[in-house]
Each structure stands twice: as C-alpha cells, then as structure tokens.
C-alpha cells in the first residue's frame, strides 16, 4: 500500500471502533469501500491521489444530496451529510484560497499563451491537477472564464 492517506483512514477506523463512534465508523468504512472499489475497477494500486479523487467525489455527492434534501424539505437529513463532509475534509490537503487559485490561473495563462475564451481547455488542463480536492472545480471554471474574457 503506497497511500499514507489510506493508512490514516484505516487507523481512524480502528480508533472509531475502540471509541464506539458508530457514525464515524460507518462513514469511514463506506469511504474505505469506495476507495477499494475504485482501485479494483481501475486495476491500479491505491495512491494518495486515488484517495483524494474519491474524497472529492464523495463530498460533491454529499453536497448534491443536501441540495435535494433542502428542496424536498427533509432538513433532518442534512446534518448527517454535513457531518460526513466534515470527516472527509480531514483527509484532504489544505484548501486553497481564491487568491491563490487566481494567481495560478495568471501563471498558467502566461505559460500556455492563453488569450481568449477558446483557450479555456488549455488552462483547465493545467490547473485541474493542481487544485483537485483543494478548491471547488465549478468555481475554478468560473475564475478561468473570467480571466480569459
């Protein structure tokens, strides 16, 4: 196993078992299962990048679920999703500020020679790996669009 993040998750599963924290335990076991499934389906070893990808996807799904619960008036279910997101965020690298992302966009724009909205793909290709799991992808796209107009 070459993922220190996965090892931390497994250690935290053991801690949750010892402290009888069933909610955290269930959340972490589901996360571990999702990570293993991605690894099995891709046929690749689990790396920190794999773990971050699964975390980012899981957080996105939880946010979408919360929106649906709000729309459906199921406010009692939102707290559980927020709790899970809080657990998932513990394993993500430190978040980037909007100013840091804008600075990256300016740097990438200069490096790839992007000058118009047609160059958005070039910039997104460069910035996505740098910000994955550390900044909202939808917001990155908006910032890139603004920088190219």
DSSP file (Angstrom, degrees, kcal/mol; ACC not computed):
  #  RESIDUE AA STRUCTURE BP1 BP2  ACC     N-H-->O    O-->H-N    N-H-->O    O-->H-N    TCO  KAPPA ALPHA  PHI   PSI    X-CA   Y-CA   Z-CA
    1    1 A X              0   0    0      0, 0.0    46,-0.1     0, 0.0    44,-0.0   0.000 360.0 360.0 360.0 126.0    0.0    0.0    0.0
    2    2 A X        +     0   0    0     44,-0.9     2,-0.6     1,-0.0    46,-0.4   0.141 360.0  99.9-111.4  21.1    1.5    3.3   -1.1
    3    3 A X     >  -     0   0    0     44,-0.2     4,-1.7     1,-0.2     5,-0.1  -0.911  43.7-174.9-113.9 114.5   -1.1    5.7    0.3
    4    4 A X  H  > S+     0   0    0     -2,-0.6     4,-2.1     2,-0.2    -1,-0.2   0.831  90.8  57.0 -70.7 -30.6   -0.4    7.4    3.6
    5    5 A X  H  > S+     0   0    0      2,-0.2     4,-2.3     1,-0.2    -1,-0.2   0.923 105.7  49.0 -64.4 -43.5   -3.9    8.8    3.5
    6    6 A X  H  > S+     0   0    0      1,-0.2     4,-2.6     2,-0.2    -1,-0.2   0.910 109.9  52.2 -63.1 -40.3   -5.4    5.4    3.2
    7    7 A X  H  X S+     0   0    0     -4,-1.7     4,-2.4     1,-0.2    -1,-0.2   0.900 108.9  50.4 -61.6 -40.2   -3.3    4.3    6.2
    8    8 A X  H  X S+     0   0    0     -4,-2.1     4,-2.4     2,-0.2    -1,-0.2   0.903 109.9  50.3 -64.1 -41.1   -4.6    7.2    8.2
    9    9 A X  H  X S+     0   0    0     -4,-2.3     4,-1.9     2,-0.2    -2,-0.2   0.923 111.1  48.6 -62.5 -44.1   -8.2    6.3    7.3
   10   10 A X  H  X S+     0   0    0     -4,-2.6     4,-1.9     2,-0.2    -2,-0.2   0.899 111.3  50.0 -63.7 -40.3   -7.6    2.7    8.4
   11   11 A X  H  X S+     0   0    0     -4,-2.4     4,-2.2     1,-0.2    -1,-0.2   0.900 110.6  50.1 -62.8 -40.2   -6.1    3.9   11.7
   12   12 A X  H  X S+     0   0    0     -4,-2.4     4,-2.5     2,-0.2    -2,-0.2   0.813 105.7  56.4 -70.1 -29.4   -9.1    6.2   12.2
   13   13 A X  H  X S+     0   0    0     -4,-1.9     4,-2.1     2,-0.2    -1,-0.2   0.933 108.5  47.7 -63.5 -45.2  -11.4    3.3   11.6
   14   14 A X  H  X S+     0   0    0     -4,-1.9     4,-2.4     1,-0.2    -2,-0.2   0.915 112.0  49.7 -61.0 -43.3   -9.7    1.4   14.4
   15   15 A X  H  X S+     0   0    0     -4,-2.2     4,-2.3     1,-0.2    -1,-0.2   0.910 110.0  50.2 -62.3 -42.3  -10.0    4.4   16.6
   16   16 A X  H  <>S+     0   0    0     -4,-2.5     5,-2.2     1,-0.2     4,-0.4   0.863 110.4  50.9 -65.1 -35.2  -13.7    4.8   15.9
   17   17 A X  H ><5S+     0   0    0     -4,-2.1     3,-0.8     3,-0.2    -2,-0.2   0.931 111.5  47.2 -65.5 -44.9  -14.2    1.1   16.7
   18   18 A X  H 3<5S+     0   0    0     -4,-2.4    -2,-0.2     1,-0.2    -1,-0.2   0.859 115.7  44.2 -66.1 -35.8  -12.4    1.4   20.0
   19   19 A X  T 3<5S-     0   0    0     -4,-2.3    -1,-0.2    -5,-0.2    -2,-0.2   0.424 108.1-124.9 -90.2   2.4  -14.3    4.6   21.0
   20   20 A X  T < 5 +     0   0    0     -3,-0.8     2,-1.3    -4,-0.4    -3,-0.2   0.843  52.9 158.0  57.3  36.9  -17.6    3.0   19.8
   21   21 A X     >< +     0   0    0     -5,-2.2     4,-2.5     1,-0.2    -1,-0.2  -0.713  13.5 177.3 -90.7  86.1  -18.3    6.0   17.5
   22   22 A X  H  > S+     0   0    0     -2,-1.3     4,-2.5     1,-0.2     5,-0.2   0.819  72.4  53.3 -66.7 -33.1  -20.7    4.2   15.2
   23   23 A X  H  > S+     0   0    0      2,-0.2     4,-2.2     1,-0.2    -1,-0.2   0.951 113.9  41.5 -68.4 -47.8  -21.5    7.2   12.9
   24   24 A X  H  > S+     0   0    0      2,-0.2     4,-2.8     1,-0.2     5,-0.2   0.913 114.6  53.5 -63.3 -42.4  -17.8    8.0   12.2
   25   25 A X  H  X S+     0   0    0     -4,-2.5     4,-2.6     1,-0.2     5,-0.2   0.931 109.7  46.5 -58.7 -47.8  -17.1    4.3   11.8
   26   26 A X  H  X S+     0   0    0     -4,-2.5     4,-2.2     2,-0.2    -1,-0.2   0.916 113.3  49.9 -62.1 -43.2  -19.9    3.8    9.2
   27   27 A X  H  X S+     0   0    0     -4,-2.2     4,-2.1     1,-0.2    -2,-0.2   0.928 113.9  44.3 -61.2 -46.7  -18.8    6.9    7.3
   28   28 A X  H  X S+     0   0    0     -4,-2.8     4,-2.8     2,-0.2    -2,-0.2   0.862 111.6  52.8 -69.8 -36.0  -15.1    5.8    7.2
   29   29 A X  H  X S+     0   0    0     -4,-2.6     4,-2.5    -5,-0.2    -1,-0.2   0.905 109.9  48.9 -65.0 -39.9  -16.0    2.2    6.3
   30   30 A X  H  X S+     0   0    0     -4,-2.2     4,-2.5    -5,-0.2    -2,-0.2   0.924 112.2  48.9 -63.6 -43.7  -18.1    3.5    3.4
   31   31 A X  H  X S+     0   0    0     -4,-2.1     4,-2.4     2,-0.2    -2,-0.2   0.929 111.3  49.4 -60.5 -46.4  -15.2    5.7    2.3
   32   32 A X  H  X S+     0   0    0     -4,-2.8     4,-2.5     1,-0.2    -2,-0.2   0.909 111.0  50.2 -59.9 -43.1  -12.7    2.8    2.5
   33   33 A X  H  X S+     0   0    0     -4,-2.5     4,-2.5     1,-0.2    -1,-0.2   0.912 109.8  50.3 -61.8 -43.8  -15.1    0.6    0.5
   34   34 A X  H  X S+     0   0    0     -4,-2.5     4,-2.1     2,-0.2    -2,-0.2   0.900 110.9  49.5 -61.8 -40.7  -15.4    3.3   -2.2
   35   35 A X  H  X S+     0   0    0     -4,-2.4     4,-2.2     2,-0.2    -2,-0.2   0.928 111.5  48.1 -64.2 -45.7  -11.6    3.6   -2.4
   36   36 A X  H  X S+     0   0    0     -4,-2.5     4,-2.8     1,-0.2    -2,-0.2   0.901 110.1  53.0 -62.3 -40.4  -11.1   -0.1   -2.7
   37   37 A X  H  X S+     0   0    0     -4,-2.5     4,-2.9     2,-0.2     5,-0.2   0.905 108.5  49.3 -62.8 -41.5  -13.8   -0.3   -5.4
   38   38 A X  H  X S+     0   0    0     -4,-2.1     4,-2.1     2,-0.2     6,-0.3   0.920 112.8  48.4 -62.5 -43.2  -12.1    2.4   -7.4
   39   39 A X  H  X>S+     0   0    0     -4,-2.2     4,-1.5     2,-0.2     5,-1.1   0.920 113.9  45.6 -62.9 -45.1   -8.8    0.6   -7.1
   40   40 A X  H  <5S+     0   0    0     -4,-2.8    -2,-0.2     1,-0.2    -1,-0.2   0.929 114.1  48.3 -64.7 -46.2  -10.3   -2.8   -8.1
   41   41 A X  H  <5S+     0   0    0     -4,-2.9    -1,-0.2     1,-0.2    -2,-0.2   0.833 117.9  40.4 -66.1 -32.9  -12.2   -1.3  -11.1
   42   42 A X  H  <5S-     0   0    0     -4,-2.1    -1,-0.2    -5,-0.2    -2,-0.2   0.664 101.0-133.5 -89.0 -16.8   -9.2    0.6  -12.4
   43   43 A X  T  <5 +     0   0    0     -4,-1.5     2,-0.3     1,-0.3    -3,-0.2   0.702  65.1 123.5  71.7  19.1   -6.8   -2.3  -11.6
   44   44 A X      < -     0   0    0     -5,-1.1    -1,-0.3    -6,-0.3    -2,-0.2  -0.773  68.2-100.5-113.9 158.0   -4.4    0.2  -10.1
   45   45 A X        -     0   0    0     -2,-0.3     2,-0.5    -3,-0.1     5,-0.1  -0.389  46.7 -99.4 -69.6 151.0   -2.8    0.4   -6.7
   46   46 A X        +     0   0    0     -2,-0.1   -44,-0.9     4,-0.1     2,-0.2  -0.620  49.2 175.9 -77.1 123.1   -4.3    2.8   -4.2
   47   47 A X     >  -     0   0    0     -2,-0.5     4,-2.1   -46,-0.1   -44,-0.2  -0.721  47.7-101.9-117.6 170.8   -2.3    6.1   -4.1
   48   48 A X  H  > S+     0   0    0    -46,-0.4     4,-2.6    -2,-0.2     5,-0.2   0.876 124.4  56.8 -59.5 -35.9   -2.9    9.3   -2.2
   49   49 A X  H  > S+     0   0    0      2,-0.2     4,-2.4     1,-0.2    -1,-0.2   0.898 105.2  50.3 -63.2 -40.1   -4.2   10.8   -5.5
   50   50 A X  H  > S+     0   0    0      2,-0.2     4,-2.3     1,-0.2    -1,-0.2   0.928 111.3  48.8 -61.4 -44.9   -6.8    8.0   -5.7
   51   51 A X  H  X S+     0   0    0     -4,-2.1     4,-2.6     1,-0.2    -2,-0.2   0.916 111.2  49.2 -62.2 -44.0   -7.9    8.7   -2.2
   52   52 A X  H  X S+     0   0    0     -4,-2.6     4,-2.8     2,-0.2     5,-0.2   0.899 109.6  52.4 -63.7 -40.8   -8.2   12.4   -2.9
   53   53 A X  H  X S+     0   0    0     -4,-2.4     4,-2.3     2,-0.2    -2,-0.2   0.934 111.9  45.6 -59.1 -46.5  -10.2   11.7   -6.0
   54   54 A X  H  X S+     0   0    0     -4,-2.3     4,-2.6     2,-0.2    -2,-0.2   0.906 113.1  50.3 -65.1 -41.9  -12.7    9.5   -4.1
   55   55 A X  H  X S+     0   0    0     -4,-2.6     4,-2.7     2,-0.2     5,-0.2   0.937 111.1  48.2 -60.5 -47.4  -12.9   12.1   -1.3
   56   56 A X  H  X S+     0   0    0     -4,-2.8     4,-2.2     1,-0.2    -2,-0.2   0.914 113.8  47.0 -61.4 -43.1  -13.6   14.9   -3.7
   57   57 A X  H  X S+     0   0    0     -4,-2.3     4,-2.4    -5,-0.2    -1,-0.2   0.906 112.3  50.1 -65.1 -41.4  -16.3   12.9   -5.5
   58   58 A X  H  X S+     0   0    0     -4,-2.6     4,-2.4     2,-0.2    -2,-0.2   0.900 110.5  49.2 -65.1 -41.0  -17.9   11.8   -2.2
   59   59 A X  H  X S+     0   0    0     -4,-2.7     4,-2.5     2,-0.2    -1,-0.2   0.914 110.5  50.9 -64.7 -42.0  -18.0   15.4   -0.9
   60   60 A X  H  X S+     0   0    0     -4,-2.2     4,-2.2    -5,-0.2    -2,-0.2   0.923 111.0  48.6 -60.6 -44.1  -19.6   16.5   -4.2
   61   61 A X  H  X S+     0   0    0     -4,-2.4     4,-2.3     1,-0.2    -2,-0.2   0.897 110.9  50.3 -63.0 -40.9  -22.2   13.8   -3.9
   62   62 A X  H  X S+     0   0    0     -4,-2.4     4,-2.3     2,-0.2    -1,-0.2   0.900 110.1  50.2 -65.4 -40.3  -23.0   14.7   -0.3
   63   63 A X  H  X S+     0   0    0     -4,-2.5     4,-1.9     2,-0.2    -2,-0.2   0.903 111.1  48.9 -63.9 -40.7  -23.4   18.4   -1.3
   64   64 A X  H  X S+     0   0    0     -4,-2.2     4,-2.0     1,-0.2    -2,-0.2   0.894 110.2  51.5 -65.2 -39.1  -25.8   17.4   -4.1
   65   65 A X  H  X S+     0   0    0     -4,-2.3     4,-2.6     1,-0.2    -2,-0.2   0.905 107.5  52.8 -63.6 -41.1  -27.7   15.2   -1.6
   66   66 A X  H  X S+     0   0    0     -4,-2.3     4,-2.5     1,-0.2    -1,-0.2   0.894 107.5  51.6 -62.4 -39.4  -28.0   18.2    0.8
   67   67 A X  H  X S+     0   0    0     -4,-1.9     4,-2.5     1,-0.2    -1,-0.2   0.917 111.2  47.5 -62.2 -42.4  -29.4   20.3   -2.0
   68   68 A X  H  X S+     0   0    0     -4,-2.0     4,-2.1     2,-0.2    -2,-0.2   0.895 111.0  50.9 -66.3 -39.8  -32.0   17.7   -2.8
   69   69 A X  H  <>S+     0   0    0     -4,-2.6     5,-2.9     2,-0.2     4,-0.4   0.911 111.1  48.7 -63.9 -41.3  -32.9   17.3    0.9
   70   70 A X  H ><5S+     0   0    0     -4,-2.5     3,-1.2     1,-0.2    -2,-0.2   0.943 112.3  48.0 -61.5 -47.0  -33.4   21.1    1.2
   71   71 A X  H 3<5S+     0   0    0     -4,-2.5    -1,-0.2     1,-0.3    -2,-0.2   0.847 114.6  46.7 -62.7 -33.9  -35.6   21.1   -1.9
   72   72 A X  T 3<5S-     0   0    0     -4,-2.1    -1,-0.3    -5,-0.2    -2,-0.2   0.423 113.7-116.3 -89.6   1.2  -37.6   18.2   -0.6
   73   73 A X  T < 5S+     0   0    0     -3,-1.2     2,-0.9    -4,-0.4     3,-0.2   0.713  72.4 135.4  73.7  19.7  -38.0   19.7    2.9
   74   74 A X    > < +     0   0    0     -5,-2.9     3,-1.7    -6,-0.2     4,-0.4  -0.451  15.0 154.1 -97.9  60.0  -36.0   16.9    4.5
   75   75 A X  G >>  +     0   0    0     -2,-0.9     3,-0.9     1,-0.3     4,-0.6   0.746  61.9  68.5 -63.1 -26.0  -33.9   19.2    6.7
   76   76 A X  G 34 S+     0   0    0      1,-0.2     4,-0.4    -3,-0.2    -1,-0.3   0.723  97.3  54.1 -66.9 -19.9  -33.4   16.5    9.4
   77   77 A X  G <> S+     0   0    0     -3,-1.7     4,-1.2     1,-0.2    -1,-0.2   0.636  90.7  75.2 -88.3 -14.7  -31.2   14.6    6.9
   78   78 A X  H <> S+     0   0    0     -3,-0.9     4,-2.5    -4,-0.4     5,-0.2   0.882  86.4  60.4 -66.8 -39.1  -28.8   17.5    6.1
   79   79 A X  H  X S+     0   0    0     -4,-0.6     4,-2.3     1,-0.2    -1,-0.2   0.883 102.6  52.0 -58.6 -40.4  -26.9   17.3    9.4
   80   80 A X  H  > S+     0   0    0     -4,-0.4     4,-2.1     2,-0.2    -1,-0.2   0.899 110.6  47.9 -64.2 -40.2  -25.8   13.7    8.7
   81   81 A X  H  X S+     0   0    0     -4,-1.2     4,-2.4     2,-0.2    -2,-0.2   0.912 111.3  50.5 -66.8 -41.7  -24.4   14.7    5.3
   82   82 A X  H  X S+     0   0    0     -4,-2.5     4,-2.2     1,-0.2    -2,-0.2   0.885 109.0  52.2 -62.7 -38.3  -22.6   17.8    6.8
   83   83 A X  H  X S+     0   0    0     -4,-2.3     4,-1.9    -5,-0.2    -1,-0.2   0.925 109.8  48.8 -62.9 -45.1  -21.1   15.5    9.4
   84   84 A X  H  X S+     0   0    0     -4,-2.1     4,-2.7     1,-0.2    -2,-0.2   0.913 109.6  51.7 -61.8 -43.0  -19.8   13.1    6.7
   85   85 A X  H  X S+     0   0    0     -4,-2.4     4,-2.6     1,-0.2    -1,-0.2   0.906 107.3  54.0 -61.1 -40.6  -18.3   16.0    4.7
   86   86 A X  H  X S+     0   0    0     -4,-2.2     4,-0.7     1,-0.2    -1,-0.2   0.894 110.0  46.9 -59.7 -40.9  -16.6   17.2    7.9
   87   87 A X  H >< S+     0   0    0     -4,-1.9     3,-0.9     1,-0.2     4,-0.4   0.936 112.3  49.6 -65.7 -46.5  -15.0   13.8    8.3
   88   88 A X  H >< S+     0   0    0     -4,-2.7     3,-1.7     1,-0.2     4,-0.5   0.883 103.4  59.8 -61.2 -39.3  -14.0   13.6    4.6
   89   89 A X  H >< S+     0   0    0     -4,-2.6     3,-0.7     1,-0.3    -1,-0.2   0.739  90.0  71.9 -65.1 -21.6  -12.4   17.1    4.7
   90   90 A X  T << S+     0   0    0     -3,-0.9    -1,-0.3    -4,-0.7    -2,-0.2   0.791 101.0  45.2 -61.0 -26.5   -9.9   15.9    7.4
   91   91 A X  T <  S+     0   0    0     -3,-1.7    -1,-0.2    -4,-0.4    -2,-0.2   0.537  93.2  96.0 -98.3  -8.4   -8.1   13.9    4.8
   92   92 A X  S <  S-     0   0    0     -3,-0.7     3,-0.1    -4,-0.5    42,-0.1  -0.489  83.9-101.7 -80.6 152.5   -8.0   16.4    2.0
   93   93 A X        -     0   0    0      1,-0.2    -1,-0.1    -2,-0.1     3,-0.1  -0.264  62.0 -68.2 -62.9 162.4   -4.9   18.6    1.5
   94   94 A X        -     0   0    0      1,-0.1    -1,-0.2    -3,-0.1    -3,-0.0  -0.268  61.5-108.9 -57.0 134.9   -5.2   22.1    2.8
   95   95 A X        -     0   0    0     -3,-0.1     2,-0.3     1,-0.1    40,-0.2  -0.245  28.0-124.2 -65.0 151.6   -7.7   24.1    0.8
   96   96 A X        -     0   0    0     38,-2.7     2,-0.2    35,-0.2    -1,-0.1  -0.693  20.3-122.2 -93.7 150.1   -6.5   26.9   -1.5
   97   97 A X     >  -     0   0    0     -2,-0.3     4,-1.9     1,-0.1     5,-0.2  -0.497  25.3-112.7 -83.5 162.1   -7.8   30.4   -1.2
   98   98 A X  H  > S+     0   0    0      1,-0.2     4,-2.7     2,-0.2     5,-0.2   0.888 119.0  56.1 -61.7 -37.8   -9.4   32.1   -4.2
   99   99 A X  H  > S+     0   0    0      1,-0.2     4,-2.2     2,-0.2    -1,-0.2   0.890 106.1  50.2 -61.8 -39.8   -6.5   34.5   -4.5
  100  100 A X  H  > S+     0   0    0      2,-0.2     4,-2.0     1,-0.2    -1,-0.2   0.900 111.7  48.0 -64.9 -40.2   -4.0   31.5   -4.7
  101  101 A X  H  X S+     0   0    0     -4,-1.9     4,-2.4     2,-0.2    -2,-0.2   0.913 110.6  50.9 -67.3 -42.2   -6.2   30.0   -7.5
  102  102 A X  H  X S+     0   0    0     -4,-2.7     4,-2.4     1,-0.2    -2,-0.2   0.909 109.2  51.6 -61.1 -41.5   -6.4   33.3   -9.4
  103  103 A X  H  X S+     0   0    0     -4,-2.2     4,-2.2     1,-0.2    -1,-0.2   0.900 109.6  49.9 -62.1 -40.7   -2.6   33.6   -9.1
  104  104 A X  H  X S+     0   0    0     -4,-2.0     4,-3.1     2,-0.2     5,-0.2   0.907 109.3  52.0 -62.4 -41.7   -2.2   30.0  -10.6
  105  105 A X  H  X S+     0   0    0     -4,-2.4     4,-3.0     2,-0.2    -2,-0.2   0.922 109.2  49.0 -62.0 -44.3   -4.5   30.9  -13.4
  106  106 A X  H  X S+     0   0    0     -4,-2.4     4,-1.9     2,-0.2    -1,-0.2   0.926 113.9  46.7 -60.3 -45.1   -2.5   34.0  -14.3
  107  107 A X  H  X S+     0   0    0     -4,-2.2     4,-2.3     2,-0.2    -2,-0.2   0.934 115.5  44.5 -63.0 -47.4    0.7   32.0  -14.2
  108  108 A X  H  X S+     0   0    0     -4,-3.1     4,-2.9     1,-0.2     5,-0.3   0.903 109.4  56.8 -65.5 -41.4   -0.8   29.2  -16.3
  109  109 A X  H  X>S+     0   0    0     -4,-3.0     5,-1.9    -5,-0.2     4,-0.9   0.911 111.3  43.3 -55.6 -44.4   -2.4   31.7  -18.8
  110  110 A X  H  <5S+     0   0    0     -4,-1.9    -1,-0.2     3,-0.2    -2,-0.2   0.900 113.7  51.6 -68.2 -41.6    1.1   33.1  -19.4
  111  111 A X  H  <5S+     0   0    0     -4,-2.3    -2,-0.2     1,-0.2    -1,-0.2   0.909 118.3  34.8 -64.2 -44.3    2.8   29.7  -19.7
  112  112 A X  H  <5S-     0   0    0     -4,-2.9    -1,-0.2    -5,-0.1    -2,-0.2   0.521 108.4-119.9 -91.4  -4.7    0.3   28.3  -22.2
  113  113 A X  T  <5 +     0   0    0     -4,-0.9     2,-0.3    -5,-0.3    -3,-0.2   0.834  46.4 175.0  72.5  32.7   -0.2   31.6  -24.0
  114  114 A X      < +     0   0    0     -5,-1.9    -1,-0.2    -6,-0.3     3,-0.1  -0.570  14.3 153.3 -76.1 130.5   -3.9   31.7  -23.4
  115  115 A X        +     0   0    0     -2,-0.3     2,-0.3     1,-0.2    -1,-0.2   0.544  55.7  35.2-131.1 -18.3   -5.6   34.9  -24.6
  116  116 A X  S >  S-     0   0    0     33,-0.0     3,-2.4     1,-0.0    -1,-0.2  -0.870  87.3 -95.9-137.5 168.2   -9.2   34.1  -25.4
  117  117 A X  G >  S+     0   0    0     31,-0.4     3,-1.5    -2,-0.3     4,-0.2   0.750 117.3  70.3 -56.0 -23.2  -12.1   32.0  -24.2
  118  118 A X  G 3  S+     0   0    0      1,-0.3     3,-0.5    30,-0.1    -1,-0.3   0.741  92.3  59.1 -65.3 -21.3  -11.1   29.5  -26.9
  119  119 A X  G <> S+     0   0    0     -3,-2.4     4,-1.7     1,-0.2     3,-0.4   0.323  71.9 105.7 -89.4   7.7   -8.0   28.7  -24.8
  120  120 A X  H <> S+     0   0    0     -3,-1.5     4,-2.9     1,-0.2     5,-0.2   0.882  75.0  56.1 -57.4 -40.9  -10.1   27.6  -21.7
  121  121 A X  H  > S+     0   0    0     -3,-0.5     4,-2.3     1,-0.2    -1,-0.2   0.888 105.0  52.2 -59.3 -41.0   -9.3   23.9  -22.3
  122  122 A X  H  > S+     0   0    0     -3,-0.4     4,-1.3     2,-0.2    -1,-0.2   0.922 113.6  43.3 -61.0 -44.9   -5.6   24.5  -22.2
  123  123 A X  H  X S+     0   0    0     -4,-1.7     4,-2.5     1,-0.2     3,-0.3   0.921 113.6  50.4 -69.4 -44.2   -5.8   26.4  -18.9
  124  124 A X  H  X S+     0   0    0     -4,-2.9     4,-2.5     1,-0.2     5,-0.2   0.887 106.3  56.4 -62.0 -38.9   -8.2   23.9  -17.3
  125  125 A X  H  X S+     0   0    0     -4,-2.3     4,-0.5    -5,-0.2    -1,-0.2   0.871 113.7  40.4 -60.4 -37.0   -6.0   21.0  -18.3
  126  126 A X  H  < S+     0   0    0     -4,-1.3     4,-0.5    -3,-0.3    -2,-0.2   0.858 119.3  42.6 -79.5 -37.4   -3.1   22.6  -16.4
  127  127 A X  H >X S+     0   0    0     -4,-2.5     4,-1.7     1,-0.2     3,-0.6   0.839  97.4  72.3 -84.7 -32.2   -4.9   23.9  -13.4
  128  128 A X  H 3X S+     0   0    0     -4,-2.5     4,-1.6     1,-0.3     3,-0.4   0.898  97.6  48.1 -54.3 -47.3   -7.2   20.9  -12.6
  129  129 A X  H 3< S+     0   0    0     -4,-0.5    -1,-0.3     1,-0.2    -2,-0.1   0.847 112.0  51.9 -62.9 -29.5   -4.4   18.6  -11.3
  130  130 A X  H <4 S+     0   0    0     -3,-0.6    -1,-0.2    -4,-0.5    -2,-0.2   0.814 119.1  32.8 -74.6 -30.6   -3.0   21.4   -9.1
  131  131 A X  H >X S+     0   0    0     -4,-1.7     3,-3.0    -3,-0.4     4,-1.2   0.513  81.0 134.2-106.1  -6.1   -6.3   22.2   -7.4
  132  132 A X  T 3< S+     0   0    0     -4,-1.6     4,-0.1     1,-0.3   -79,-0.1  -0.190  85.7   0.0 -52.7 125.4   -8.0   18.8   -7.3
  133  133 A X  T 34 S+     0   0    0      2,-0.4    -1,-0.3     1,-0.1     3,-0.1   0.451 124.7  75.2  76.8  -0.5   -9.5   18.3   -3.8
  134  134 A X  T <4 S+     0   0    0     -3,-3.0   -38,-2.7     1,-0.4     2,-0.3   0.509 100.5  20.9-120.0 -10.1   -8.3   21.7   -2.7
  135  135 A X  S  < S-     0   0    0     -4,-1.2    -2,-0.4   -40,-0.2    -1,-0.4  -0.978  91.5 -86.9-158.6 148.3  -10.7   24.1   -4.4
  136  136 A X     >  -     0   0    0     -2,-0.3     4,-2.0     1,-0.1     5,-0.1  -0.388  31.1-147.5 -63.0 122.9  -14.2   23.8   -5.9
  137  137 A X  H  > S+     0   0    0      1,-0.2     4,-2.1     2,-0.2    -1,-0.1   0.850  96.6  54.1 -61.1 -38.0  -14.0   22.8   -9.5
  138  138 A X  H  > S+     0   0    0      1,-0.2     4,-1.8     2,-0.2    -1,-0.2   0.903 109.7  48.0 -64.0 -40.9  -17.0   24.7  -10.6
  139  139 A X  H  > S+     0   0    0      2,-0.2     4,-2.5     1,-0.2    -2,-0.2   0.862 107.8  55.5 -68.8 -36.0  -15.5   27.9   -9.1
  140  140 A X  H  X S+     0   0    0     -4,-2.0     4,-2.6     1,-0.2     5,-0.2   0.937 106.8  51.0 -59.7 -45.8  -12.2   27.2  -10.8
  141  141 A X  H  X S+     0   0    0     -4,-2.1     4,-2.4     1,-0.2    -2,-0.2   0.903 110.3  48.9 -58.6 -43.4  -14.0   27.1  -14.1
  142  142 A X  H  X S+     0   0    0     -4,-1.8     4,-2.5     2,-0.2    -1,-0.2   0.914 111.3  49.8 -62.5 -43.3  -15.7   30.4  -13.4
  143  143 A X  H  X S+     0   0    0     -4,-2.5     4,-2.1     2,-0.2    -2,-0.2   0.891 110.9  49.2 -64.7 -39.0  -12.4   32.0  -12.5
  144  144 A X  H  X S+     0   0    0     -4,-2.6     4,-1.5     2,-0.2    -1,-0.2   0.928 110.5  50.9 -65.3 -44.4  -10.7   30.8  -15.7
  145  145 A X  H  < S+     0   0    0     -4,-2.4     4,-0.4     1,-0.2     3,-0.4   0.929 111.1  48.6 -57.7 -45.5  -13.6   32.1  -17.8
  146  146 A X  H >< S+     0   0    0     -4,-2.5     3,-1.0     1,-0.2    -1,-0.2   0.892 109.6  52.4 -61.9 -39.7  -13.3   35.5  -16.1
  147  147 A X  H 3< S+     0   0    0     -4,-2.1    -1,-0.2     1,-0.2    -2,-0.2   0.764 109.4  49.8 -68.7 -24.6   -9.6   35.6  -16.7
  148  148 A X  T 3<        0   0    0     -4,-1.5   -31,-0.4    -3,-0.4    -1,-0.2   0.408 360.0 360.0 -97.2   2.5  -10.0   34.8  -20.4
  149  149 A X    <         0   0    0     -3,-1.0    -1,-0.2    -4,-0.4    -2,-0.2   0.433 360.0 360.0-100.0 360.0  -12.6   37.5  -21.1
